[in-house]
């Protein structure tokens, strides 16, 4: 049977049959089908745009096809040599060391006409913020965006497309203390959003106003500013107005995202945050899980277990981590011990998402001669996440990556090609066609 005959007669199948065939086909094969001829291209486009076309989410733990991890891998440190960074899709199977190295999206970005030669981007210049439904959000490595001419990049490595997010109008060159990003999915509108928080340095007495490009001036400037970018609109929106700053909670701690990774679960972003309050004449701090609803665009909070709050009052917080655990969130505590004894790992899980009373301690494991890296910043957190089988992915003080099986209490090395690897980021991943029909997406 000739290819021409097949191409012309496959369209004789009923639409529901064609839809089911494409839905069961590997994503890469579907993309290849779009290049066969105009009629197949039209068929694939209508399939992807179909409102009932749905693909597995990162959060469907019971789906057998969700067995990939997205990794940002870097080479071990060498003096006077900049670390090389690359990206890998790794099969999330302890018994099979299978992986695929990905072509960097910055090959395409650096070849665009809009990218000046002096602003070429290398993979070591960016950090991975998060993944969601086959999309990867990446931001400049430096808090102040350095000299890179974009705020973030949304990348679909499965179909090799990316969208470049422009820098928002907010710009205060000498007063920015730090910039943090988070990435998530709004299921109500089928939209992907990037949350951006800018923290300011303390103002001098002679600083009467701050000027915001494309924003009004504030007579009493805030210590931080929150914005959100939408894939559907392709633009930034401020979540605070000159005459109404009630959008941001009064107890919102300005150093957003600095002490923990931000995880997206059930349409909301989650991170660890402190809340300060007076107890008589002294000031106490307690930890809580703060969240941001991607659909309603509002902030909220969930209390951590009572047992944890009491212990956290006088601790620095550098030994606590938050992570996505299947379809809910988990807290991981690392209690540090001096050499030669190893660290102690304690895992708490919110068994019923959104219900603070459902926090339950799963495991307490005493490591042997293993010391976990403290989360001094967004990019070197010691607890990188969980694998599908429940193993905890840990980054130790020597830049190595360990796998902790809480049930057997055994620790092993995370291997790629039989060798130990160094990771900046790990998260579950599933291929999707998001960005396939995006008009401003760059293909490569």
Buried (B, 14 or more C-beta within 10 A) or exposed (E): EEEEEEBEEBEEEEEEEBBEBBBEEEBEEBBEBBEBBEEBEEBBEBBBEEEEEEBBBBBBBEEEEBBBBBBBBBBEEEEEEEBEBBBBBBBBBEEEBEBEEBEBBBEBBBEEEEBEEEBEBBBBBBBBBBBBBBBBBBBBBBBEBEEBBBBBBBBBBBBBBBBBBEBBEBBBEEBBBBBBBBBBBBEEEEBBBBBBBBBBEEEEEEEEEBEBEEBEEBEEBBBBBBBBBBBEEEEBEBBBEEEEEEBBEEBBBBBBBBBBBBBBBBBBBBBBBBBEEEEEEEEEBBBBBBBBBBBEBBBBBBBBBEEBEEBBEEEEBBBBBBBBBBBBBBBBBBBEEEEEBBBBBBBBBBEEBBEBEEBEBBBEBEBEEBBBBBBEEBBEBBBBBBBBEBBBBBBBEEBBBBBBBBEEBEBEEBEBEEEBBBBBBBBBBBBBBBBBEBEEBBEB
